[in-house]
């Protein structure tokens, strides 16, 4: 498994949430379904890369690039 940031994934790629870099953002992300161990798929990115749309916990979620930079994922 490779550890990387969510912001590094390309549309269509999937990974699993491992942890968060920012304790301040951790609670907000967990309330939105971004829980460690949950599968996350990048659906699309805006033309300039911000925001990104991901599918997590059965729904679509838009994240700013600075939020996606705080999510550490594991990719096979």
PDB file of N, CA, C and O in Angstrom:
ATOM      1  N   UNK A   1       0.827  -1.183   0.000  1.00  0.00           N
ATOM      2  CA  UNK A   1       0.000   0.000   0.000  1.00  0.00           C
ATOM      3  C   UNK A   1       0.877   1.254   0.000  1.00  0.00           C
ATOM      4  O   UNK A   1       1.938   1.296   0.623  1.00  0.00           O
ATOM      5  N   UNK A   2       0.408   2.254  -0.706  1.00  0.00           N
ATOM      6  CA  UNK A   2       1.133   3.521  -0.812  1.00  0.00           C
ATOM      7  C   UNK A   2       0.354   4.585  -0.036  1.00  0.00           C
ATOM      8  O   UNK A   2      -0.854   4.730  -0.222  1.00  0.00           O
ATOM      9  N   UNK A   3       1.043   5.325   0.830  1.00  0.00           N
ATOM     10  CA  UNK A   3       0.420   6.443   1.540  1.00  0.00           C
ATOM     11  C   UNK A   3       0.633   7.711   0.737  1.00  0.00           C
ATOM     12  O   UNK A   3       1.741   7.990   0.279  1.00  0.00           O
ATOM     13  N   UNK A   4      -0.434   8.478   0.571  1.00  0.00           N
ATOM     14  CA  UNK A   4      -0.366   9.742  -0.146  1.00  0.00           C
ATOM     15  C   UNK A   4      -1.517  10.627   0.324  1.00  0.00           C
ATOM     16  O   UNK A   4      -2.302  10.226   1.183  1.00  0.00           O
ATOM     17  N   UNK A   5      -1.616  11.826  -0.238  1.00  0.00           N
ATOM     18  CA  UNK A   5      -2.697  12.740   0.109  1.00  0.00           C
ATOM     19  C   UNK A   5      -3.837  12.601  -0.892  1.00  0.00           C
ATOM     20  O   UNK A   5      -3.613  12.301  -2.065  1.00  0.00           O
ATOM     21  N   UNK A   6      -5.045  12.820  -0.425  1.00  0.00           N
ATOM     22  CA  UNK A   6      -6.217  12.709  -1.291  1.00  0.00           C
ATOM     23  C   UNK A   6      -6.101  13.621  -2.502  1.00  0.00           C
ATOM     24  O   UNK A   6      -6.550  13.264  -3.591  1.00  0.00           O
ATOM     25  N   UNK A   7      -5.516  14.774  -2.328  1.00  0.00           N
ATOM     26  CA  UNK A   7      -5.390  15.735  -3.425  1.00  0.00           C
ATOM     27  C   UNK A   7      -4.535  15.207  -4.580  1.00  0.00           C
ATOM     28  O   UNK A   7      -4.582  15.759  -5.679  1.00  0.00           O
ATOM     29  N   UNK A   8      -3.763  14.155  -4.349  1.00  0.00           N
ATOM     30  CA  UNK A   8      -2.890  13.590  -5.385  1.00  0.00           C
ATOM     31  C   UNK A   8      -3.596  12.571  -6.276  1.00  0.00           C
ATOM     32  O   UNK A   8      -3.066  12.199  -7.323  1.00  0.00           O
ATOM     33  N   UNK A   9      -4.777  12.117  -5.879  1.00  0.00           N
ATOM     34  CA  UNK A   9      -5.505  11.147  -6.697  1.00  0.00           C
ATOM     35  C   UNK A   9      -6.070  11.809  -7.937  1.00  0.00           C
ATOM     36  O   UNK A   9      -6.394  12.997  -7.931  1.00  0.00           O
ATOM     37  N   UNK A  10      -6.185  11.033  -8.995  1.00  0.00           N
ATOM     38  CA  UNK A  10      -6.784  11.497 -10.243  1.00  0.00           C
ATOM     39  C   UNK A  10      -8.237  11.026 -10.293  1.00  0.00           C
ATOM     40  O   UNK A  10      -8.600  10.067  -9.611  1.00  0.00           O
ATOM     41  N   UNK A  11      -9.070  11.692 -11.095  1.00  0.00           N
ATOM     42  CA  UNK A  11     -10.461  11.246 -11.226  1.00  0.00           C
ATOM     43  C   UNK A  11     -10.542   9.769 -11.619  1.00  0.00           C
ATOM     44  O   UNK A  11      -9.821   9.297 -12.498  1.00  0.00           O
ATOM     45  N   UNK A  12     -11.439   9.063 -10.943  1.00  0.00           N
ATOM     46  CA  UNK A  12     -11.629   7.637 -11.185  1.00  0.00           C
ATOM     47  C   UNK A  12     -10.818   6.749 -10.258  1.00  0.00           C
ATOM     48  O   UNK A  12     -11.111   5.559 -10.138  1.00  0.00           O
ATOM     49  N   UNK A  13      -9.809   7.297  -9.602  1.00  0.00           N
ATOM     50  CA  UNK A  13      -8.991   6.497  -8.692  1.00  0.00           C
ATOM     51  C   UNK A  13      -9.671   6.377  -7.339  1.00  0.00           C
ATOM     52  O   UNK A  13     -10.401   7.268  -6.905  1.00  0.00           O
ATOM     53  N   UNK A  14      -9.408   5.237  -6.676  1.00  0.00           N
ATOM     54  CA  UNK A  14      -9.988   4.998  -5.364  1.00  0.00           C
ATOM     55  C   UNK A  14      -8.895   4.657  -4.359  1.00  0.00           C
ATOM     56  O   UNK A  14      -7.824   4.167  -4.716  1.00  0.00           O
ATOM     57  N   UNK A  15      -9.194   4.930  -3.098  1.00  0.00           N
ATOM     58  CA  UNK A  15      -8.249   4.657  -2.023  1.00  0.00           C
ATOM     59  C   UNK A  15      -9.046   4.535  -0.724  1.00  0.00           C
ATOM     60  O   UNK A  15     -10.275   4.608  -0.728  1.00  0.00           O
ATOM     61  N   UNK A  16      -8.340   4.351   0.371  1.00  0.00           N
ATOM     62  CA  UNK A  16      -8.963   4.238   1.672  1.00  0.00           C
ATOM     63  C   UNK A  16      -8.381   5.296   2.598  1.00  0.00           C
ATOM     64  O   UNK A  16      -7.170   5.521   2.618  1.00  0.00           O
ATOM     65  N   UNK A  17      -9.246   5.938   3.357  1.00  0.00           N
ATOM     66  CA  UNK A  17      -8.808   6.986   4.277  1.00  0.00           C
ATOM     67  C   UNK A  17      -8.007   6.350   5.406  1.00  0.00           C
ATOM     68  O   UNK A  17      -8.440   5.374   6.019  1.00  0.00           O
ATOM     69  N   UNK A  18      -6.840   6.915   5.669  1.00  0.00           N
ATOM     70  CA  UNK A  18      -5.983   6.398   6.735  1.00  0.00           C
ATOM     71  C   UNK A  18      -6.032   7.293   7.969  1.00  0.00           C
ATOM     72  O   UNK A  18      -6.290   6.816   9.074  1.00  0.00           O
ATOM     73  N   UNK A  19      -5.783   8.596   7.781  1.00  0.00           N
ATOM     74  CA  UNK A  19      -5.752   9.526   8.907  1.00  0.00           C
ATOM     75  C   UNK A  19      -5.836  10.955   8.398  1.00  0.00           C
ATOM     76  O   UNK A  19      -5.904  11.196   7.193  1.00  0.00           O
ATOM     77  N   UNK A  20      -5.830  11.896   9.331  1.00  0.00           N
ATOM     78  CA  UNK A  20      -5.913  13.316   9.000  1.00  0.00           C
ATOM     79  C   UNK A  20      -4.701  14.034   9.581  1.00  0.00           C
ATOM     80  O   UNK A  20      -4.226  13.691  10.664  1.00  0.00           O
ATOM     81  N   UNK A  21      -4.207  15.026   8.859  1.00  0.00           N
ATOM     82  CA  UNK A  21      -3.054  15.789   9.333  1.00  0.00           C
ATOM     83  C   UNK A  21      -3.452  16.876  10.322  1.00  0.00           C
ATOM     84  O   UNK A  21      -2.673  17.216  11.212  1.00  0.00           O
ATOM     85  N   UNK A  22      -4.646  17.422  10.178  1.00  0.00           N
ATOM     86  CA  UNK A  22      -5.080  18.552  11.006  1.00  0.00           C
ATOM     87  C   UNK A  22      -6.145  18.122  12.007  1.00  0.00           C
ATOM     88  O   UNK A  22      -7.230  17.707  11.601  1.00  0.00           O
ATOM     89  N   UNK A  23      -5.860  18.212  13.311  1.00  0.00           N
ATOM     90  CA  UNK A  23      -6.882  17.873  14.303  1.00  0.00           C
ATOM     91  C   UNK A  23      -8.087  18.818  14.228  1.00  0.00           C
ATOM     92  O   UNK A  23      -9.204  18.418  14.557  1.00  0.00           O
ATOM     93  N   UNK A  24      -7.873  20.061  13.802  1.00  0.00           N
ATOM     94  CA  UNK A  24      -8.971  21.019  13.686  1.00  0.00           C
ATOM     95  C   UNK A  24      -9.959  20.610  12.600  1.00  0.00           C
ATOM     96  O   UNK A  24     -11.164  20.816  12.750  1.00  0.00           O
ATOM     97  N   UNK A  25      -9.471  20.045  11.530  1.00  0.00           N
ATOM     98  CA  UNK A  25     -10.313  19.652  10.407  1.00  0.00           C
ATOM     99  C   UNK A  25     -10.857  18.227  10.567  1.00  0.00           C
ATOM    100  O   UNK A  25     -11.828  17.856   9.908  1.00  0.00           O
ATOM    101  N   UNK A  26     -10.242  17.442  11.427  1.00  0.00           N
ATOM    102  CA  UNK A  26     -10.601  16.036  11.589  1.00  0.00           C
ATOM    103  C   UNK A  26     -12.075  15.840  11.944  1.00  0.00           C
ATOM    104  O   UNK A  26     -12.749  15.029  11.310  1.00  0.00           O
ATOM    105  N   UNK A  27     -12.586  16.555  12.930  1.00  0.00           N
ATOM    106  CA  UNK A  27     -13.976  16.397  13.342  1.00  0.00           C
ATOM    107  C   UNK A  27     -14.936  16.778  12.212  1.00  0.00           C
ATOM    108  O   UNK A  27     -15.916  16.075  11.964  1.00  0.00           O
ATOM    109  N   UNK A  28     -14.658  17.871  11.541  1.00  0.00           N
ATOM    110  CA  UNK A  28     -15.506  18.312  10.422  1.00  0.00           C
ATOM    111  C   UNK A  28     -15.566  17.242   9.334  1.00  0.00           C
ATOM    112  O   UNK A  28     -16.645  16.919   8.839  1.00  0.00           O
ATOM    113  N   UNK A  29     -14.406  16.691   8.962  1.00  0.00           N
ATOM    114  CA  UNK A  29     -14.360  15.671   7.917  1.00  0.00           C
ATOM    115  C   UNK A  29     -15.058  14.389   8.354  1.00  0.00           C
ATOM    116  O   UNK A  29     -15.751  13.756   7.558  1.00  0.00           O
ATOM    117  N   UNK A  30     -14.877  14.004   9.613  1.00  0.00           N
ATOM    118  CA  UNK A  30     -15.524  12.784  10.100  1.00  0.00           C
ATOM    119  C   UNK A  30     -17.046  12.944  10.125  1.00  0.00           C
ATOM    120  O   UNK A  30     -17.768  11.983   9.860  1.00  0.00           O
ATOM    121  N   UNK A  31     -17.539  14.135  10.439  1.00  0.00           N
ATOM    122  CA  UNK A  31     -18.980  14.388  10.406  1.00  0.00           C
ATOM    123  C   UNK A  31     -19.540  14.279   8.993  1.00  0.00           C
ATOM    124  O   UNK A  31     -20.727  14.007   8.811  1.00  0.00           O
ATOM    125  N   UNK A  32     -18.686  14.492   7.990  1.00  0.00           N
ATOM    126  CA  UNK A  32     -19.117  14.400   6.591  1.00  0.00           C
ATOM    127  C   UNK A  32     -18.920  12.990   6.029  1.00  0.00           C
ATOM    128  O   UNK A  32     -19.121  12.780   4.833  1.00  0.00           O
ATOM    129  N   UNK A  33     -18.535  12.031   6.853  1.00  0.00           N
ATOM    130  CA  UNK A  33     -18.399  10.648   6.409  1.00  0.00           C
ATOM    131  C   UNK A  33     -16.991  10.216   6.077  1.00  0.00           C
ATOM    132  O   UNK A  33     -16.776   9.067   5.691  1.00  0.00           O
ATOM    133  N   UNK A  34     -16.027  11.106   6.216  1.00  0.00           N
ATOM    134  CA  UNK A  34     -14.624  10.766   5.948  1.00  0.00           C
ATOM    135  C   UNK A  34     -14.022  10.135   7.206  1.00  0.00           C
ATOM    136  O   UNK A  34     -13.381  10.808   8.013  1.00  0.00           O
ATOM    137  N   UNK A  35     -14.241   8.847   7.350  1.00  0.00           N
ATOM    138  CA  UNK A  35     -13.808   8.119   8.540  1.00  0.00           C
ATOM    139  C   UNK A  35     -12.665   7.186   8.146  1.00  0.00           C
ATOM    140  O   UNK A  35     -12.729   6.545   7.097  1.00  0.00           O
ATOM    141  N   UNK A  36     -11.616   7.099   8.975  1.00  0.00           N
ATOM    142  CA  UNK A  36     -10.525   6.172   8.654  1.00  0.00           C
ATOM    143  C   UNK A  36     -11.050   4.766   8.351  1.00  0.00           C
ATOM    144  O   UNK A  36     -11.887   4.224   9.073  1.00  0.00           O
ATOM    145  N   UNK A  37     -10.533   4.195   7.259  1.00  0.00           N
ATOM    146  CA  UNK A  37     -10.965   2.885   6.790  1.00  0.00           C
ATOM    147  C   UNK A  37     -12.019   2.957   5.701  1.00  0.00           C
ATOM    148  O   UNK A  37     -12.256   1.962   5.016  1.00  0.00           O
ATOM    149  N   UNK A  38     -12.655   4.095   5.522  1.00  0.00           N
ATOM    150  CA  UNK A  38     -13.702   4.279   4.506  1.00  0.00           C
ATOM    151  C   UNK A  38     -13.074   4.421   3.117  1.00  0.00           C
ATOM    152  O   UNK A  38     -12.060   5.098   2.947  1.00  0.00           O
ATOM    153  N   UNK A  39     -13.691   3.775   2.137  1.00  0.00           N
ATOM    154  CA  UNK A  39     -13.231   3.921   0.755  1.00  0.00           C
ATOM    155  C   UNK A  39     -13.645   5.298   0.233  1.00  0.00           C
ATOM    156  O   UNK A  39     -14.729   5.792   0.542  1.00  0.00           O
ATOM    157  N   UNK A  40     -12.764   5.907  -0.563  1.00  0.00           N
ATOM    158  CA  UNK A  40     -13.038   7.225  -1.141  1.00  0.00           C
ATOM    159  C   UNK A  40     -12.621   7.199  -2.611  1.00  0.00           C
ATOM    160  O   UNK A  40     -11.553   6.688  -2.950  1.00  0.00           O
ATOM    161  N   UNK A  41     -13.462   7.748  -3.473  1.00  0.00           N
ATOM    162  CA  UNK A  41     -13.220   7.758  -4.923  1.00  0.00           C
ATOM    163  C   UNK A  41     -13.293   9.198  -5.408  1.00  0.00           C
ATOM    164  O   UNK A  41     -14.242   9.916  -5.093  1.00  0.00           O
ATOM    165  N   UNK A  42     -12.296   9.620  -6.172  1.00  0.00           N
ATOM    166  CA  UNK A  42     -12.334  10.956  -6.770  1.00  0.00           C
ATOM    167  C   UNK A  42     -13.209  10.872  -8.014  1.00  0.00           C
ATOM    168  O   UNK A  42     -12.914  10.121  -8.944  1.00  0.00           O
ATOM    169  N   UNK A  43     -14.291  11.651  -8.021  1.00  0.00           N
ATOM    170  CA  UNK A  43     -15.201  11.660  -9.166  1.00  0.00           C
ATOM    171  C   UNK A  43     -14.730  12.631 -10.232  1.00  0.00           C
ATOM    172  O   UNK A  43     -14.671  12.284 -11.412  1.00  0.00           O
ATOM    173  N   UNK A  44     -14.395  13.844  -9.822  1.00  0.00           N
ATOM    174  CA  UNK A  44     -13.914  14.839 -10.783  1.00  0.00           C
ATOM    175  C   UNK A  44     -13.204  15.965 -10.061  1.00  0.00           C
ATOM    176  O   UNK A  44     -13.359  16.159  -8.855  1.00  0.00           O
ATOM    177  N   UNK A  45     -12.418  16.703 -10.834  1.00  0.00           N
ATOM    178  CA  UNK A  45     -11.728  17.881 -10.321  1.00  0.00           C
ATOM    179  C   UNK A  45     -12.123  19.067 -11.180  1.00  0.00           C
ATOM    180  O   UNK A  45     -12.343  18.932 -12.383  1.00  0.00           O
ATOM    181  N   UNK A  46     -12.210  20.228 -10.551  1.00  0.00           N
ATOM    182  CA  UNK A  46     -12.492  21.454 -11.295  1.00  0.00           C
ATOM    183  C   UNK A  46     -11.330  21.726 -12.249  1.00  0.00           C
ATOM    184  O   UNK A  46     -10.224  21.240 -12.015  1.00  0.00           O
ATOM    185  N   UNK A  47     -11.554  22.490 -13.312  1.00  0.00           N
ATOM    186  CA  UNK A  47     -10.490  22.751 -14.288  1.00  0.00           C
ATOM    187  C   UNK A  47      -9.177  23.252 -13.686  1.00  0.00           C
ATOM    188  O   UNK A  47      -8.100  22.908 -14.174  1.00  0.00           O
ATOM    189  N   UNK A  48      -9.260  24.052 -12.644  1.00  0.00           N
ATOM    190  CA  UNK A  48      -8.032  24.538 -12.006  1.00  0.00           C
ATOM    191  C   UNK A  48      -7.638  23.693 -10.794  1.00  0.00           C
ATOM    192  O   UNK A  48      -6.723  24.053 -10.054  1.00  0.00           O
ATOM    193  N   UNK A  49      -8.337  22.560 -10.593  1.00  0.00           N
ATOM    194  CA  UNK A  49      -7.982  21.635  -9.530  1.00  0.00           C
ATOM    195  C   UNK A  49      -8.657  21.886  -8.194  1.00  0.00           C
ATOM    196  O   UNK A  49      -8.438  21.123  -7.254  1.00  0.00           O
ATOM    197  N   UNK A  50      -9.468  22.925  -8.074  1.00  0.00           N
ATOM    198  CA  UNK A  50     -10.094  23.240  -6.800  1.00  0.00           C
ATOM    199  C   UNK A  50     -11.500  23.744  -7.050  1.00  0.00           C
ATOM    200  O   UNK A  50     -11.648  24.750  -7.744  1.00  0.00           O
ATOM    201  N   UNK A  51     -12.539  23.115  -6.532  1.00  0.00           N
ATOM    202  CA  UNK A  51     -12.566  21.998  -5.598  1.00  0.00           C
ATOM    203  C   UNK A  51     -12.523  20.656  -6.325  1.00  0.00           C
ATOM    204  O   UNK A  51     -12.465  20.592  -7.553  1.00  0.00           O
ATOM    205  N   UNK A  52     -12.553  19.581  -5.522  1.00  0.00           N
ATOM    206  CA  UNK A  52     -12.653  18.237  -6.085  1.00  0.00           C
ATOM    207  C   UNK A  52     -13.935  17.598  -5.558  1.00  0.00           C
ATOM    208  O   UNK A  52     -14.389  17.908  -4.456  1.00  0.00           O
ATOM    209  N   UNK A  53     -14.502  16.718  -6.348  1.00  0.00           N
ATOM    210  CA  UNK A  53     -15.699  15.985  -5.957  1.00  0.00           C
ATOM    211  C   UNK A  53     -15.296  14.548  -5.690  1.00  0.00           C
ATOM    212  O   UNK A  53     -14.664  13.902  -6.525  1.00  0.00           O
ATOM    213  N   UNK A  54     -15.670  14.049  -4.508  1.00  0.00           N
ATOM    214  CA  UNK A  54     -15.341  12.671  -4.136  1.00  0.00           C
ATOM    215  C   UNK A  54     -16.616  11.941  -3.748  1.00  0.00           C
ATOM    216  O   UNK A  54     -17.613  12.563  -3.381  1.00  0.00           O
ATOM    217  N   UNK A  55     -16.576  10.623  -3.830  1.00  0.00           N
ATOM    218  CA  UNK A  55     -17.677   9.789  -3.348  1.00  0.00           C
ATOM    219  C   UNK A  55     -17.157   9.063  -2.118  1.00  0.00           C
ATOM    220  O   UNK A  55     -16.170   8.331  -2.178  1.00  0.00           O
ATOM    221  N   UNK A  56     -17.844   9.282  -1.000  1.00  0.00           N
ATOM    222  CA  UNK A  56     -17.477   8.650   0.265  1.00  0.00           C
ATOM    223  C   UNK A  56     -18.751   8.384   1.053  1.00  0.00           C
ATOM    224  O   UNK A  56     -19.671   9.202   1.048  1.00  0.00           O
ATOM    225  N   UNK A  57     -18.807   7.249   1.725  1.00  0.00           N
ATOM    226  CA  UNK A  57     -19.956   6.879   2.560  1.00  0.00           C
ATOM    227  C   UNK A  57     -21.270   6.940   1.782  1.00  0.00           C
ATOM    228  O   UNK A  57     -22.312   7.258   2.355  1.00  0.00           O
ATOM    229  N   UNK A  58     -21.230   6.637   0.479  1.00  0.00           N
ATOM    230  CA  UNK A  58     -22.445   6.560  -0.321  1.00  0.00           C
ATOM    231  C   UNK A  58     -22.973   7.860  -0.885  1.00  0.00           C
ATOM    232  O   UNK A  58     -24.067   7.877  -1.450  1.00  0.00           O
ATOM    233  N   UNK A  59     -22.240   8.947  -0.753  1.00  0.00           N
ATOM    234  CA  UNK A  59     -22.697  10.204  -1.341  1.00  0.00           C
ATOM    235  C   UNK A  59     -21.535  11.019  -1.883  1.00  0.00           C
ATOM    236  O   UNK A  59     -20.374  10.746  -1.579  1.00  0.00           O
ATOM    237  N   UNK A  60     -21.860  12.029  -2.695  1.00  0.00           N
ATOM    238  CA  UNK A  60     -20.844  12.904  -3.271  1.00  0.00           C
ATOM    239  C   UNK A  60     -20.562  14.057  -2.325  1.00  0.00           C
ATOM    240  O   UNK A  60     -21.467  14.597  -1.689  1.00  0.00           O
ATOM    241  N   UNK A  61     -19.301  14.420  -2.244  1.00  0.00           N
ATOM    242  CA  UNK A  61     -18.854  15.473  -1.350  1.00  0.00           C
ATOM    243  C   UNK A  61     -17.847  16.338  -2.095  1.00  0.00           C
ATOM    244  O   UNK A  61     -16.944  15.818  -2.750  1.00  0.00           O
ATOM    245  N   UNK A  62     -17.995  17.637  -2.000  1.00  0.00           N
ATOM    246  CA  UNK A  62     -17.018  18.557  -2.593  1.00  0.00           C
ATOM    247  C   UNK A  62     -16.065  19.027  -1.515  1.00  0.00           C
ATOM    248  O   UNK A  62     -16.486  19.442  -0.436  1.00  0.00           O
ATOM    249  N   UNK A  63     -14.781  18.958  -1.812  1.00  0.00           N
ATOM    250  CA  UNK A  63     -13.745  19.375  -0.871  1.00  0.00           C
ATOM    251  C   UNK A  63     -12.841  20.407  -1.522  1.00  0.00           C
ATOM    252  O   UNK A  63     -12.510  20.299  -2.702  1.00  0.00           O
ATOM    253  N   UNK A  64     -12.447  21.400  -0.753  1.00  0.00           N
ATOM    254  CA  UNK A  64     -11.428  22.340  -1.216  1.00  0.00           C
ATOM    255  C   UNK A  64     -10.098  21.596  -1.247  1.00  0.00           C
ATOM    256  O   UNK A  64      -9.914  20.609  -0.535  1.00  0.00           O
ATOM    257  N   UNK A  65      -9.191  22.063  -2.057  1.00  0.00           N
ATOM    258  CA  UNK A  65      -7.901  21.396  -2.198  1.00  0.00           C
ATOM    259  C   UNK A  65      -7.122  21.405  -0.879  1.00  0.00           C
ATOM    260  O   UNK A  65      -6.400  20.454  -0.580  1.00  0.00           O
ATOM    261  N   UNK A  66      -7.268  22.479  -0.088  1.00  0.00           N
ATOM    262  CA  UNK A  66      -6.564  22.518   1.195  1.00  0.00           C
ATOM    263  C   UNK A  66      -7.142  21.493   2.173  1.00  0.00           C
ATOM    264  O   UNK A  66      -6.415  21.000   3.035  1.00  0.00           O
ATOM    265  N   UNK A  67      -8.427  21.162   2.062  1.00  0.00           N
ATOM    266  CA  UNK A  67      -9.007  20.094   2.881  1.00  0.00           C
ATOM    267  C   UNK A  67      -8.508  18.730   2.409  1.00  0.00           C
ATOM    268  O   UNK A  67      -8.161  17.874   3.224  1.00  0.00           O
ATOM    269  N   UNK A  68      -8.473  18.533   1.095  1.00  0.00           N
ATOM    270  CA  UNK A  68      -7.994  17.267   0.531  1.00  0.00           C
ATOM    271  C   UNK A  68      -6.521  17.023   0.867  1.00  0.00           C
ATOM    272  O   UNK A  68      -6.086  15.876   0.963  1.00  0.00           O
ATOM    273  N   UNK A  69      -5.761  18.095   1.045  1.00  0.00           N
ATOM    274  CA  UNK A  69      -4.351  17.965   1.429  1.00  0.00           C
ATOM    275  C   UNK A  69      -4.183  17.468   2.855  1.00  0.00           C
ATOM    276  O   UNK A  69      -3.098  17.018   3.226  1.00  0.00           O
ATOM    277  N   UNK A  70      -5.229  17.540   3.658  1.00  0.00           N
ATOM    278  CA  UNK A  70      -5.163  17.113   5.058  1.00  0.00           C
ATOM    279  C   UNK A  70      -5.562  15.657   5.261  1.00  0.00           C
ATOM    280  O   UNK A  70      -5.446  15.128   6.367  1.00  0.00           O
ATOM    281  N   UNK A  71      -6.036  15.003   4.191  1.00  0.00           N
ATOM    282  CA  UNK A  71      -6.498  13.614   4.287  1.00  0.00           C
ATOM    283  C   UNK A  71      -5.417  12.687   3.736  1.00  0.00           C
ATOM    284  O   UNK A  71      -5.088  12.733   2.551  1.00  0.00           O
ATOM    285  N   UNK A  72      -4.874  11.851   4.610  1.00  0.00           N
ATOM    286  CA  UNK A  72      -3.873  10.856   4.212  1.00  0.00           C
ATOM    287  C   UNK A  72      -4.631   9.579   3.841  1.00  0.00           C
ATOM    288  O   UNK A  72      -5.479   9.102   4.596  1.00  0.00           O
ATOM    289  N   UNK A  73      -4.314   9.044   2.679  1.00  0.00           N
ATOM    290  CA  UNK A  73      -4.998   7.860   2.165  1.00  0.00           C
ATOM    291  C   UNK A  73      -3.992   6.745   1.900  1.00  0.00           C
ATOM    292  O   UNK A  73      -2.784   6.968   1.828  1.00  0.00           O
ATOM    293  N   UNK A  74      -4.531   5.542   1.757  1.00  0.00           N
ATOM    294  CA  UNK A  74      -3.746   4.374   1.329  1.00  0.00           C
ATOM    295  C   UNK A  74      -4.292   3.926  -0.007  1.00  0.00           C
ATOM    296  O   UNK A  74      -5.496   3.725  -0.165  1.00  0.00           O
ATOM    297  N   UNK A  75      -3.403   3.772  -0.959  1.00  0.00           N
ATOM    298  CA  UNK A  75      -3.781   3.342  -2.308  1.00  0.00           C
ATOM    299  C   UNK A  75      -3.027   2.063  -2.625  1.00  0.00           C
ATOM    300  O   UNK A  75      -1.845   1.934  -2.307  1.00  0.00           O
ATOM    301  N   UNK A  76      -3.722   1.109  -3.259  1.00  0.00           N
ATOM    302  CA  UNK A  76      -3.064  -0.131  -3.640  1.00  0.00           C
ATOM    303  C   UNK A  76      -2.341   0.018  -4.936  1.00  0.00           C
ATOM    304  O   UNK A  76      -1.725  -0.935  -5.413  1.00  0.00           O
TER     305      UNK A  76
END
